[in-house]
Amino acid sequence: MEYLLIIVIAVVVSLLDDKIRGKKKVPPPTLPREIPKPKKKEQRARTGTFEIPPMRNVPRDSQTAADAEVFRAQEEMRAKWEEARRAEEQRKRRLRREEELRLAAEQTAAVTPARQHIRAILPQLTPAAMRQAVVAAEVLGKPLALRKR
């Protein structure tokens, strides 16, 4: 019975609210209209286009002649530059390899018999071994789709 009384009071309050304040005004529905198309003069002024006047006194054959000797000289310079770059890369690679071999030789010479036993148990941590470990982790790990991001 109490619920019925609460419902009746809510209905009466809503009706009186509409009578006192008035109903909310709803804007009239918009009707579709044709969109006016701009005239050509208005469009030109808005976009900033203009007509290109015809060119006068221009020679018919206006192709620039490319000098074959210039192209050949450029190709020779590019070839020399590429050769020098490759030689520098090979020299750097060779120096890096020699440095790695020297460090490895120093490490093996400084290892005592006790350390050799420990070294046999522990994996060797070299850049190549680390790269292989990362690749193996990617291959053997969870797929990317199942990883939390």
ZALUM-561809 format. One record per atom (N, C-alpha, C): atom name; x, y, z; residue number from 1; residue in one letter. Coordinates in pm, 1 decimal. Last residue first. Example, Ala and Ser with C-alpha at 12.3 -4.5 7.8 and 13.67 -1.06 7.14 Angstrom:
! residues 2
<node "N",<1285.0,-225.0,708.0>,2,"S">,
<node "CA",<1367.0,-106.0,714.0>,2,"S">,
<node "C",<1290.0,3.0,787.0>,2,"S">,
<node "N",<1319.0,-569.0,780.0>,1,"A">,
<node "CA",<1230.0,-450.0,780.0>,1,"A">,
<node "C",<1320.0,-330.0,780.0>,1,"A">,
***
This chain:
! residues 149
<node "N",<5013.0,-630.5,-2280.7>,149,"R">,
<node "CA",<5086.3,-510.8,-2324.4>,149,"R">,
<node "C",<5074.3,-402.6,-2223.3>,149,"R">,
<node "N",<5061.2,-976.2,-2253.2>,148,"K">,
<node "CA",<4996.0,-855.2,-2202.6>,148,"K">,
<node "C",<5080.7,-736.0,-2243.9>,148,"K">,
<node "N",<5054.5,-1207.4,-2524.4>,147,"R">,
<node "CA",<5129.0,-1132.3,-2424.3>,147,"R">,
<node "C",<5049.0,-1011.2,-2380.1>,147,"R">,
<node "N",<4927.2,-1329.6,-2731.2>,146,"L">,
<node "CA",<4887.5,-1369.8,-2597.0>,146,"L">,
<node "C",<4960.8,-1293.7,-2487.2>,146,"L">,
<node "N",<5044.4,-1233.5,-2960.8>,145,"A">,
<node "CA",<4901.7,-1207.4,-2940.7>,145,"A">,
<node "C",<4857.9,-1240.9,-2798.7>,145,"A">,
<node "N",<5302.8,-1330.1,-2954.0>,144,"L">,
<node "CA",<5281.0,-1189.1,-2927.6>,144,"L">,
<node "C",<5135.7,-1159.5,-2898.2>,144,"L">,
<node "N",<5322.6,-1646.7,-2779.4>,143,"P">,
<node "CA",<5302.4,-1566.6,-2900.5>,143,"P">,
<node "C",<5272.8,-1421.3,-2863.5>,143,"P">,
<node "N",<5575.7,-1715.3,-2535.5>,142,"K">,
<node "CA",<5435.4,-1698.7,-2570.9>,142,"K">,
<node "C",<5425.8,-1620.4,-2702.4>,142,"K">,
<node "N",<5888.3,-1863.0,-2661.4>,141,"G">,
<node "CA",<5802.4,-1793.9,-2565.9>,141,"G">,
<node "C",<5657.8,-1788.1,-2612.1>,141,"G">,
<node "N",<6044.1,-1965.2,-2864.1>,140,"L">,
<node "CA",<5988.3,-2058.9,-2768.9>,140,"L">,
<node "C",<5892.8,-1994.1,-2670.1>,140,"L">,
<node "N",<6113.1,-1734.5,-3012.7>,139,"V">,
<node "CA",<6055.6,-1851.3,-3079.6>,139,"V">,
<node "C",<5983.5,-1941.9,-2980.0>,139,"V">,
<node "N",<6213.3,-1559.4,-2820.2>,138,"E">,
<node "CA",<6101.8,-1518.5,-2904.8>,138,"E">,
<node "C",<6034.0,-1638.1,-2968.2>,138,"E">,
<node "N",<6419.1,-1713.5,-2713.2>,137,"A">,
<node "CA",<6309.7,-1669.6,-2625.7>,137,"A">,
<node "C",<6189.4,-1626.4,-2707.4>,137,"A">,
<node "N",<6584.1,-1739.7,-2938.2>,136,"A">,
<node "CA",<6521.1,-1859.3,-2881.7>,136,"A">,
<node "C",<6405.3,-1821.5,-2790.7>,136,"A">,
<node "N",<6665.2,-1472.8,-2965.9>,135,"V">,
<node "CA",<6589.1,-1538.1,-3073.5>,135,"V">,
<node "C",<6517.1,-1661.1,-3020.2>,135,"V">,
<node "N",<6804.5,-1440.8,-2725.4>,134,"V">,
<node "CA",<6686.8,-1356.9,-2753.7>,134,"V">,
<node "C",<6601.0,-1420.7,-2861.2>,134,"V">,
<node "N",<7007.9,-1629.5,-2759.0>,133,"A">,
<node "CA",<6914.4,-1643.2,-2647.8>,133,"A">,
<node "C",<6788.5,-1561.7,-2672.2>,133,"A">,
<node "N",<7147.8,-1526.2,-2976.8>,132,"Q">,
<node "CA",<7079.4,-1655.0,-2990.4>,132,"Q">,
<node "C",<6977.0,-1674.5,-2880.4>,132,"Q">,
<node "N",<7248.5,-1296.4,-2854.1>,131,"R">,
<node "CA",<7156.8,-1284.5,-2968.1>,131,"R">,
<node "C",<7078.8,-1413.1,-2987.5>,131,"R">,
<node "N",<7412.7,-1416.4,-2662.7>,130,"M">,
<node "CA",<7299.7,-1335.2,-2618.4>,130,"M">,
<node "C",<7198.7,-1318.9,-2731.7>,130,"M">,
<node "N",<7604.6,-1535.2,-2824.8>,129,"A">,
<node "CA",<7519.9,-1621.2,-2742.3>,129,"A">,
<node "C",<7397.3,-1544.6,-2694.3>,129,"A">,
<node "N",<7719.8,-1303.9,-2934.3>,128,"A">,
<node "CA",<7652.7,-1398.7,-3023.8>,128,"A">,
<node "C",<7558.9,-1489.6,-2944.5>,128,"A">,
<node "N",<7830.9,-1182.2,-2704.8>,127,"P">,
<node "CA",<7724.9,-1114.9,-2781.3>,127,"P">,
<node "C",<7649.4,-1210.4,-2873.8>,127,"P">,
<node "N",<7852.1,-1427.3,-2441.1>,126,"T">,
<node "CA",<7911.4,-1352.9,-2551.1>,126,"T">,
<node "C",<7799.3,-1283.5,-2626.3>,126,"T">,
<node "N",<7880.5,-1597.8,-2177.5>,125,"L">,
<node "CA",<7802.2,-1480.2,-2213.6>,125,"L">,
<node "C",<7878.1,-1397.9,-2316.5>,125,"L">,
<node "N",<7858.2,-1942.4,-2144.6>,124,"Q">,
<node "CA",<7944.5,-1830.3,-2181.4>,124,"Q">,
<node "C",<7856.6,-1715.6,-2230.1>,124,"Q">,
<node "N",<7706.5,-2094.7,-1857.3>,123,"P">,
<node "CA",<7710.5,-2065.4,-2001.4>,123,"P">,
<node "C",<7799.1,-1944.9,-2028.7>,123,"P">,
<node "N",<7883.9,-2288.6,-1611.2>,122,"L">,
<node "CA",<7806.6,-2170.2,-1649.2>,122,"L">,
<node "C",<7813.2,-2148.2,-1800.3>,122,"L">,
<node "N",<8056.0,-2515.3,-1619.6>,121,"I">,
<node "CA",<7918.3,-2527.7,-1572.7>,121,"I">,
<node "C",<7832.5,-2411.7,-1622.6>,121,"I">,
<node "N",<8297.4,-2424.2,-1712.0>,120,"A">,
<node "CA",<8236.7,-2536.5,-1782.9>,120,"A">,
<node "C",<8090.2,-2552.1,-1743.2>,120,"A">,
<node "N",<8359.7,-2232.6,-1522.5>,119,"R">,
<node "CA",<8326.8,-2189.5,-1657.6>,119,"R">,
<node "C",<8260.6,-2300.8,-1737.9>,119,"R">,
<node "N",<8431.2,-2391.8,-1309.3>,118,"I">,
<node "CA",<8310.1,-2309.2,-1299.7>,118,"I">,
<node "C",<8264.8,-2266.0,-1438.8>,118,"I">,
<node "N",<8666.1,-2500.1,-1418.2>,117,"H">,
<node "CA",<8558.7,-2589.0,-1375.7>,117,"H">,
<node "C",<8425.8,-2512.3,-1367.8>,117,"H">,
<node "N",<8813.5,-2268.6,-1457.9>,116,"Q">,
<node "CA",<8778.2,-2349.4,-1574.2>,116,"Q">,
<node "C",<8663.8,-2443.6,-1540.0>,116,"Q">,
<node "N",<8859.0,-2183.2,-1198.7>,115,"R">,
<node "CA",<8765.5,-2106.5,-1281.0>,115,"R">,
<node "C",<8725.5,-2184.9,-1405.9>,115,"R">,
<node "N",<9047.3,-2371.2,-1125.9>,114,"A">,
<node "CA",<8920.3,-2365.2,-1053.1>,114,"A">,
<node "C",<8816.0,-2290.1,-1134.2>,114,"A">,
<node "N",<9260.4,-2311.8,-1305.8>,113,"P">,
<node "CA",<9190.1,-2440.0,-1315.4>,113,"P">,
<node "C",<9056.4,-2440.1,-1241.0>,113,"P">,
<node "N",<9212.3,-1965.9,-1425.1>,112,"T">,
<node "CA",<9278.2,-2066.5,-1340.6>,112,"T">,
<node "C",<9202.0,-2198.0,-1352.3>,112,"T">,
<node "N",<9250.9,-1761.4,-1705.5>,111,"V">,
<node "CA",<9160.1,-1850.4,-1632.7>,111,"V">,
<node "C",<9240.6,-1954.6,-1555.1>,111,"V">,
<node "N",<9403.9,-1604.0,-1868.5>,110,"A">,
<node "CA",<9393.8,-1563.3,-1728.4>,110,"A">,
<node "C",<9307.5,-1657.7,-1645.6>,110,"A">,
<node "N",<9373.1,-1707.4,-2121.9>,109,"A">,
<node "CA",<9505.4,-1718.4,-2059.5>,109,"A">,
<node "C",<9497.1,-1689.6,-1909.4>,109,"A">,
<node "N",<9110.7,-1640.3,-2183.2>,108,"T">,
<node "CA",<9143.8,-1782.4,-2168.9>,108,"T">,
<node "C",<9279.0,-1801.0,-2100.9>,108,"T">,
<node "N",<9136.7,-1361.4,-2196.2>,107,"Q">,
<node "CA",<9047.1,-1422.4,-2097.9>,107,"Q">,
<node "C",<9081.9,-1569.6,-2076.8>,107,"Q">,
<node "N",<9312.8,-1324.0,-2410.2>,106,"E">,
<node "CA",<9349.8,-1277.9,-2276.3>,106,"E">,
<node "C",<9264.7,-1345.3,-2168.8>,106,"E">,
<node "N",<9155.3,-1428.8,-2617.5>,105,"A">,
<node "CA",<9283.1,-1493.2,-2583.3>,105,"A">,
<node "C",<9328.9,-1451.4,-2444.5>,105,"A">,
<node "N",<8945.0,-1246.8,-2618.5>,104,"A">,
<node "CA",<8917.1,-1386.6,-2588.3>,104,"A">,
<node "C",<9044.8,-1460.0,-2548.9>,104,"A">,
<node "N",<9083.7,-1015.1,-2694.5>,103,"L">,
<node "CA",<9017.7,-1021.4,-2563.6>,103,"L">,
<node "C",<8988.4,-1165.7,-2523.3>,103,"L">,
<node "N",<9165.7,-1092.9,-2952.8>,102,"R">,
<node "CA",<9265.2,-1059.3,-2851.7>,102,"R">,
<node "C",<9206.2,-1068.0,-2712.4>,102,"R">,
<node "N",<8916.1,-1125.4,-3080.0>,101,"L">,
<node "CA",<9005.6,-1239.8,-3066.6>,101,"L">,
<node "C",<9111.7,-1214.6,-2959.0>,101,"L">,
<node "N",<8823.5,-858.6,-3067.5>,100,"E">,
<node "CA",<8748.6,-966.2,-3000.7>,100,"E">,
<node "C",<8836.9,-1088.6,-2979.3>,100,"E">,
<node "N",<9019.8,-733.8,-3225.5>,99,"E">,
<node "CA",<9004.0,-695.0,-3085.2>,99,"E">,
<node "C",<8929.1,-803.5,-3007.2>,99,"E">,
<node "N",<8971.1,-854.3,-3472.8>,98,"E">,
<node "CA",<9101.3,-872.7,-3408.3>,98,"E">,
<node "C",<9093.6,-838.9,-3259.5>,98,"E">,
<node "N",<8710.7,-756.6,-3519.9>,97,"R">,
<node "CA",<8733.5,-900.3,-3507.5>,97,"R">,
<node "C",<8865.5,-928.6,-3436.2>,97,"R">,
<node "N",<8764.8,-482.6,-3540.7>,96,"R">,
<node "CA",<8674.3,-530.7,-3436.4>,96,"R">,
<node "C",<8696.7,-679.9,-3410.3>,96,"R">,
<node "N",<8930.1,-480.7,-3767.1>,95,"L">,
<node "CA",<8981.7,-434.7,-3638.3>,95,"L">,
<node "C",<8894.9,-484.6,-3522.0>,95,"L">,
<node "N",<8744.8,-573.9,-3959.6>,94,"R">,
<node "CA",<8866.0,-651.0,-3932.5>,94,"R">,
<node "C",<8925.2,-611.0,-3797.3>,94,"R">,
<node "N",<8556.4,-366.6,-3954.4>,93,"R">,
<node "CA",<8515.7,-503.2,-3919.8>,93,"R">,
<node "C",<8636.8,-588.2,-3881.7>,93,"R">,
<node "N",<8716.4,-154.4,-4045.5>,92,"K">,
<node "CA",<8656.6,-149.1,-3911.8>,92,"K">,
<node "C",<8616.2,-288.3,-3864.5>,92,"K">,
<node "N",<8776.4,-249.3,-4304.5>,91,"R">,
<node "CA",<8884.4,-222.6,-4211.3>,91,"R">,
<node "C",<8831.3,-220.1,-4068.0>,91,"R">,
<node "N",<8518.0,-259.4,-4416.1>,90,"Q">,
<node "CA",<8594.8,-383.4,-4401.9>,90,"Q">,
<node "C",<8707.9,-365.0,-4301.0>,90,"Q">,
<node "N",<8455.5,16.1,-4411.2>,89,"E">,
<node "CA",<8374.3,-80.0,-4334.7>,89,"E">,
<node "C",<8450.1,-210.6,-4312.3>,89,"E">,
<node "N",<8653.9,111.7,-4588.4>,88,"E">,
<node "CA",<8652.4,157.9,-4449.4>,88,"E">,
<node "C",<8571.0,62.4,-4361.5>,88,"E">,
<node "N",<8572.4,-15.4,-4825.3>,87,"A">,
<node "CA",<8704.9,-44.1,-4770.0>,87,"A">,
<node "C",<8711.3,-2.8,-4622.9>,87,"A">,
<node "N",<8319.9,105.0,-4861.1>,86,"R">,
<node "CA",<8330.3,-40.1,-4839.0>,86,"R">,
<node "C",<8464.7,-77.1,-4776.0>,86,"R">,
<node "N",<8404.3,371.2,-4904.3>,85,"R">,
<node "CA",<8316.3,338.3,-4791.7>,85,"R">,
<node "C",<8324.1,189.7,-4758.6>,85,"R">,
<node "N",<8553.4,347.0,-5138.6>,84,"A">,
<node "CA",<8619.2,393.7,-5016.7>,84,"A">,
<node "C",<8535.9,357.9,-4893.1>,84,"A">,
<node "N",<8346.6,265.3,-5312.2>,83,"E">,
<node "CA",<8461.7,178.4,-5289.9>,83,"E">,
<node "C",<8535.7,217.0,-5161.1>,83,"E">,
<node "N",<8179.9,489.3,-5305.7>,82,"E">,
<node "CA",<8130.1,359.7,-5259.2>,82,"E">,
<node "C",<8244.9,265.1,-5227.9>,82,"E">,
<node "N",<8354.6,678.8,-5422.7>,81,"W">,
<node "CA",<8303.9,698.5,-5286.8>,81,"W">,
<node "C",<8254.2,567.0,-5226.1>,81,"W">,
<node "N",<8389.5,572.7,-5677.6>,80,"K">,
<node "CA",<8504.5,589.0,-5588.5>,80,"K">,
<node "C",<8459.7,602.8,-5443.8>,80,"K">,
<node "N",<8122.4,586.7,-5770.0>,79,"A">,
<node "CA",<8188.2,456.7,-5759.8>,79,"A">,
<node "C",<8309.3,464.5,-5666.6>,79,"A">,
<node "N",<8083.9,864.6,-5767.6>,78,"R">,
<node "CA",<8000.7,779.4,-5682.1>,78,"R">,
<node "C",<8065.5,643.2,-5662.6>,78,"R">,
<node "N",<8269.7,940.7,-5962.2>,77,"M">,
<node "CA",<8283.9,988.9,-5824.8>,77,"M">,
<node "C",<8203.7,902.3,-5726.9>,77,"M">,
<node "N",<8158.5,811.9,-6185.5>,76,"E">,
<node "CA",<8293.2,776.0,-6140.0>,76,"E">,
<node "C",<8315.5,819.4,-5995.6>,76,"E">,
<node "N",<7913.8,945.7,-6202.0>,75,"E">,
<node "CA",<7914.8,801.2,-6177.9>,75,"E">,
<node "C",<8051.8,756.2,-6127.2>,75,"E">,
<node "N",<8005.4,1204.8,-6261.7>,74,"Q">,
<node "CA",<7929.3,1179.5,-6139.5>,74,"Q">,
<node "C",<7931.2,1031.1,-6103.0>,74,"Q">,
<node "N",<8123.2,1159.0,-6510.1>,73,"A">,
<node "CA",<8207.6,1204.2,-6398.8>,73,"A">,
<node "C",<8136.5,1180.2,-6265.0>,73,"A">,
<node "N",<7895.3,1090.8,-6656.6>,72,"R">,
<node "CA",<8001.9,992.8,-6641.8>,72,"R">,
<node "C",<8092.5,1030.1,-6524.3>,72,"R">,
<node "N",<7752.9,1333.1,-6645.8>,71,"F">,
<node "CA",<7696.2,1212.0,-6586.6>,71,"F">,
<node "C",<7803.7,1106.7,-6561.6>,71,"F">,
<node "N",<7930.7,1496.4,-6787.9>,70,"V">,
<node "CA",<7898.3,1529.4,-6648.6>,70,"V">,
<node "C",<7843.2,1404.7,-6578.3>,70,"V">,
<node "N",<7926.6,1379.4,-7039.1>,69,"E">,
<node "CA",<8051.6,1378.5,-6963.2>,69,"E">,
<node "C",<8026.6,1408.1,-6815.2>,69,"E">,
<node "N",<7673.4,1429.5,-7133.1>,68,"A">,
<node "CA",<7708.3,1291.6,-7099.6>,68,"A">,
<node "C",<7835.8,1285.1,-7016.4>,68,"A">,
<node "N",<7466.5,1686.1,-7042.7>,67,"D">,
<node "CA",<7601.1,1657.4,-7087.3>,67,"D">,
<node "C",<7639.8,1516.7,-7040.2>,67,"D">,
<node "N",<7147.6,1731.9,-7163.9>,66,"A">,
<node "CA",<7229.2,1682.3,-7053.0>,66,"A">,
<node "C",<7364.7,1640.4,-7108.0>,66,"A">,
<node "N",<6975.0,2002.5,-7276.9>,65,"A">,
<node "CA",<7065.3,1896.6,-7320.1>,65,"A">,
<node "C",<7153.7,1856.9,-7202.2>,65,"A">,
<node "N",<6642.0,2063.0,-7213.1>,64,"T">,
<node "CA",<6779.6,2092.0,-7175.8>,64,"T">,
<node "C",<6865.9,1973.4,-7215.3>,64,"T">,
<node "N",<6394.5,2156.4,-7448.0>,63,"Q">,
<node "CA",<6457.6,2050.3,-7369.6>,63,"Q">,
<node "C",<6601.1,2089.5,-7337.7>,63,"Q">,
<node "N",<6242.5,2322.4,-7599.2>,62,"S">,
<node "CA",<6298.6,2378.0,-7475.9>,62,"S">,
<node "C",<6360.4,2269.9,-7387.9>,62,"S">,
<node "N",<6152.5,2399.5,-7895.7>,61,"D">,
<node "CA",<6233.5,2291.6,-7840.2>,61,"D">,
<node "C",<6303.5,2343.8,-7714.7>,61,"D">,
<node "N",<6020.0,2648.1,-7927.4>,60,"R">,
<node "CA",<5946.0,2523.0,-7934.7>,60,"R">,
<node "C",<6023.1,2408.3,-7868.6>,60,"R">,
<node "N",<6075.5,2928.9,-7714.6>,59,"P">,
<node "CA",<6119.4,2838.2,-7821.3>,59,"P">,
<node "C",<6046.8,2704.8,-7812.5>,59,"P">,
<node "N",<5831.6,3174.3,-7667.6>,58,"V">,
<node "CA",<5902.2,3063.7,-7604.4>,58,"V">,
<node "C",<5947.1,2970.1,-7715.2>,58,"V">,
<node "N",<5663.1,3390.0,-7725.0>,57,"N">,
<node "CA",<5806.8,3399.0,-7753.0>,57,"N">,
<node "C",<5887.2,3291.9,-7678.8>,57,"N">,
<node "N",<5420.3,3343.4,-7465.4>,56,"R">,
<node "CA",<5459.8,3394.5,-7597.0>,56,"R">,
<node "C",<5612.7,3399.0,-7605.4>,56,"R">,
<node "N",<5178.0,3141.4,-7309.3>,55,"M">,
<node "CA",<5315.8,3190.9,-7312.8>,55,"M">,
<node "C",<5350.8,3232.0,-7454.9>,55,"M">,
<node "N",<4851.3,3234.6,-7190.9>,54,"P">,
<node "CA",<4936.8,3162.5,-7286.0>,54,"P">,
<node "C",<5074.8,3227.1,-7291.2>,54,"P">,
<node "N",<4792.9,3249.6,-6834.4>,53,"P">,
<node "CA",<4789.6,3308.8,-6968.9>,53,"P">,
<node "C",<4880.2,3230.0,-7063.1>,53,"P">,
<node "N",<4599.8,3050.0,-6633.6>,52,"I">,
<node "CA",<4737.6,3074.8,-6674.3>,52,"I">,
<node "C",<4734.6,3132.1,-6815.7>,52,"I">,
<node "N",<4348.7,3166.9,-6412.2>,51,"E">,
<node "CA",<4383.7,3108.2,-6540.9>,51,"E">,
<node "C",<4527.4,3145.1,-6576.7>,51,"E">,
<node "N",<4345.6,3080.5,-6067.1>,50,"F">,
<node "CA",<4341.6,3177.5,-6175.5>,50,"F">,
<node "C",<4382.7,3106.4,-6302.3>,50,"F">,
<node "N",<4225.7,3029.9,-5733.0>,49,"T">,
<node "CA",<4275.4,2981.6,-5861.9>,49,"T">,
<node "C",<4266.0,3093.0,-5965.3>,49,"T">,
<node "N",<4130.5,3071.7,-5475.2>,48,"G">,
<node "CA",<4250.9,3141.6,-5516.7>,48,"G">,
<node "C",<4307.1,3089.8,-5647.9>,48,"G">,
<node "N",<3897.7,2980.2,-5363.0>,47,"T">,
<node "CA",<4009.7,2886.7,-5371.1>,47,"T">,
<node "C",<4138.6,2952.8,-5417.4>,47,"T">,
<node "N",<3732.0,3212.4,-5371.1>,46,"R">,
<node "CA",<3750.4,3138.5,-5246.4>,46,"R">,
<node "C",<3873.7,3049.2,-5251.7>,46,"R">,
<node "N",<3735.9,3296.9,-5633.4>,45,"A">,
<node "CA",<3779.6,3389.8,-5529.4>,45,"A">,
<node "C",<3808.7,3315.7,-5399.9>,45,"A">,
<node "N",<3631.8,3072.0,-5758.0>,44,"R">,
<node "CA",<3768.4,3114.7,-5787.7>,44,"R">,
<node "C",<3821.4,3206.2,-5678.7>,44,"R">,
<node "N",<3372.0,3073.2,-5652.1>,43,"Q">,
<node "CA",<3461.8,2960.9,-5623.8>,43,"Q">,
<node "C",<3606.9,3000.3,-5650.9>,43,"Q">,
<node "N",<3264.8,3303.7,-5758.5>,42,"E">,
<node "CA",<3278.9,3293.9,-5613.2>,42,"E">,
<node "C",<3378.7,3183.9,-5577.0>,42,"E">,
<node "N",<3268.3,3230.8,-6026.4>,41,"K">,
<node "CA",<3346.7,3346.1,-5983.5>,41,"K">,
<node "C",<3369.3,3341.5,-5832.7>,41,"K">,
<node "N",<3092.3,3008.5,-6028.6>,40,"K">,
<node "CA",<3233.0,2992.1,-6064.1>,40,"K">,
<node "C",<3318.6,3109.6,-6017.3>,40,"K">,
<node "N",<2885.5,2988.0,-5733.5>,39,"K">,
<node "CA",<2907.3,3021.7,-5873.1>,39,"K">,
<node "C",<3056.2,3016.8,-5902.7>,39,"K">,
<node "N",<2822.6,2708.1,-5522.4>,38,"P">,
<node "CA",<2879.8,2841.3,-5547.5>,38,"P">,
<node "C",<2898.2,2864.2,-5697.5>,38,"P">,
<node "N",<2503.4,2564.5,-5470.0>,37,"K">,
<node "CA",<2636.8,2549.7,-5528.0>,37,"K">,
<node "C",<2693.5,2687.7,-5556.4>,37,"K">,
<node "N",<2316.4,2507.3,-5178.2>,36,"P">,
<node "CA",<2343.7,2595.0,-5293.1>,36,"P">,
<node "C",<2487.5,2577.2,-5340.4>,36,"P">,
<node "N",<2165.6,2207.4,-5114.7>,35,"I">,
<node "CA",<2281.8,2288.5,-5079.5>,35,"I">,
<node "C",<2313.0,2376.7,-5198.9>,35,"I">,
<node "N",<1825.1,2176.3,-5050.0>,34,"E">,
<node "CA",<1932.2,2163.9,-5147.7>,34,"E">,
<node "C",<2045.8,2257.2,-5105.9>,34,"E">,
<node "N",<1727.1,2044.3,-4732.3>,33,"R">,
<node "CA",<1724.3,2145.0,-4837.2>,33,"R">,
<node "C",<1836.1,2117.2,-4935.6>,33,"R">,
<node "N",<1528.4,1865.1,-4507.5>,32,"P">,
<node "CA",<1643.1,1863.1,-4598.9>,32,"P">,
<node "C",<1624.4,1966.9,-4709.1>,32,"P">,
<node "N",<1426.8,2028.6,-4210.9>,31,"L">,
<node "CA",<1388.1,1973.0,-4340.0>,31,"L">,
<node "C",<1509.3,1971.5,-4431.1>,31,"L">,
<node "N",<1438.5,1953.5,-3870.2>,30,"T">,
<node "CA",<1497.9,2022.8,-3984.6>,30,"T">,
<node "C",<1457.8,1951.6,-4112.7>,30,"T">,
<node "N",<1166.2,1982.4,-3640.8>,29,"P">,
<node "CA",<1259.6,1900.0,-3718.5>,29,"P">,
<node "C",<1311.2,1977.3,-3839.4>,29,"P">,
<node "N",<1176.8,2239.1,-3389.1>,28,"P">,
<node "CA",<1109.5,2173.7,-3501.7>,28,"P">,
<node "C",<1210.8,2090.8,-3580.7>,28,"P">,
<node "N",<1278.6,2162.7,-3052.0>,27,"P">,
<node "CA",<1295.6,2236.8,-3177.1>,27,"P">,
<node "C",<1228.3,2162.8,-3292.1>,27,"P">,
<node "N",<1060.1,2155.5,-2783.7>,26,"V">,
<node "CA",<1139.0,2071.6,-2873.4>,26,"V">,
<node "C",<1155.8,2148.6,-3002.7>,26,"V">,
<node "N",<1037.1,2276.8,-2461.7>,25,"K">,
<node "CA",<1018.0,2306.3,-2602.8>,25,"K">,
<node "C",<1113.9,2221.6,-2685.8>,25,"K">,
<node "N",<881.5,2112.6,-2197.3>,24,"K">,
<node "CA",<1006.7,2149.5,-2262.9>,24,"K">,
<node "C",<979.3,2171.8,-2409.9>,24,"K">,
<node "N",<588.5,2259.3,-2054.0>,23,"K">,
<node "CA",<659.2,2148.7,-2118.2>,23,"K">,
<node "C",<785.1,2200.0,-2186.0>,23,"K">,
<node "N",<587.9,2437.4,-1741.4>,22,"G">,
<node "CA",<555.0,2426.2,-1882.9>,22,"G">,
<node "C",<636.8,2314.5,-1945.4>,22,"G">,
<node "N",<603.3,2468.5,-1470.9>,21,"R">,
<node "CA",<716.2,2511.1,-1554.8>,21,"R">,
<node "C",<677.5,2518.5,-1701.4>,21,"R">,
<node "N",<339.7,2378.1,-1396.1>,20,"I">,
<node "CA",<400.0,2499.5,-1341.1>,20,"I">,
<node "C",<509.9,2551.4,-1434.1>,20,"I">,
<node "N",<282.0,2145.3,-1542.0>,19,"K">,
<node "CA",<187.0,2256.5,-1544.8>,19,"K">,
<node "C",<254.1,2386.2,-1500.2>,19,"K">,
<node "N",<502.2,1980.5,-1482.8>,18,"D">,
<node "CA",<477.6,2018.6,-1621.6>,18,"D">,
<node "C",<384.0,2138.8,-1628.7>,18,"D">,
<node "N",<459.6,1957.8,-1205.7>,17,"D">,
<node "CA",<583.4,2016.6,-1254.6>,17,"D">,
<node "C",<567.0,2062.6,-1398.1>,17,"D">,
<node "N",<220.7,1821.0,-1196.8>,16,"L">,
<node "CA",<224.2,1959.4,-1149.8>,16,"L">,
<node "C",<350.2,2030.3,-1198.3>,16,"L">,
<node "N",<310.3,1573.8,-1297.5>,15,"L">,
<node "CA",<208.0,1649.2,-1369.8>,15,"L">,
<node "C",<208.8,1795.6,-1327.0>,15,"L">,
<node "N",<501.2,1502.9,-1100.4>,14,"S">,
<node "CA",<544.7,1520.4,-1239.1>,14,"S">,
<node "C",<441.7,1598.7,-1319.8>,14,"S">,
<node "N",<336.8,1483.1,-870.6>,13,"V">,
<node "CA",<446.4,1581.3,-875.4>,13,"V">,
<node "C",<490.5,1604.8,-1018.3>,13,"V">,
<node "N",<170.7,1269.9,-948.0>,12,"V">,
<node "CA",<111.6,1402.2,-923.6>,12,"V">,
<node "C",<220.5,1509.2,-931.3>,12,"V">,
<node "N",<357.2,1062.6,-961.9>,11,"V">,
<node "CA",<282.1,1101.1,-1082.3>,11,"V">,
<node "C",<225.9,1241.2,-1065.4>,11,"V">,
<node "N",<447.8,1052.1,-693.9>,10,"A">,
<node "CA",<542.9,1079.6,-800.8>,10,"A">,
<node "C",<472.1,1124.5,-927.4>,10,"A">,
<node "N",<207.4,979.0,-562.9>,9,"I">,
<node "CA",<270.6,1108.4,-532.3>,9,"I">,
<node "C",<368.6,1146.1,-642.3>,9,"I">,
<node "N",<169.7,723.2,-668.8>,8,"V">,
<node "CA",<69.4,826.5,-694.3>,8,"V">,
<node "C",<130.0,964.3,-668.6>,8,"V">,
<node "N",<395.2,593.7,-560.8>,7,"I">,
<node "CA",<380.2,604.4,-706.8>,7,"I">,
<node "C",<282.7,715.2,-740.3>,7,"I">,
<node "N",<338.7,604.5,-286.6>,6,"I">,
<node "CA",<460.1,669.2,-338.9>,6,"I">,
<node "C",<449.3,689.6,-489.0>,6,"I">,
<node "N",<105.8,448.1,-275.3>,5,"L">,
<node "CA",<99.5,588.1,-234.7>,5,"L">,
<node "C",<220.7,665.1,-289.5>,5,"L">,
<node "N",<210.6,201.6,-349.5>,4,"L">,
<node "CA",<108.4,262.4,-433.5>,4,"L">,
<node "C",<98.9,411.5,-403.1>,4,"L">,
<node "N",<378.1,151.1,-134.6>,3,"Y">,
<node "CA",<436.2,168.0,-268.2>,3,"Y">,
<node "C",<338.1,237.3,-360.3>,3,"Y">,
<node "N",<197.1,114.8,73.6>,2,"E">,
<node "CA",<287.2,229.0,78.9>,2,"E">,
<node "C",<346.9,257.6,-58.7>,2,"E">,
<node "N",<82.5,-118.5,0.0>,1,"M">,
<node "CA",<0.0,0.0,0.0>,1,"M">,
<node "C",<87.5,125.7,0.0>,1,"M">,
***
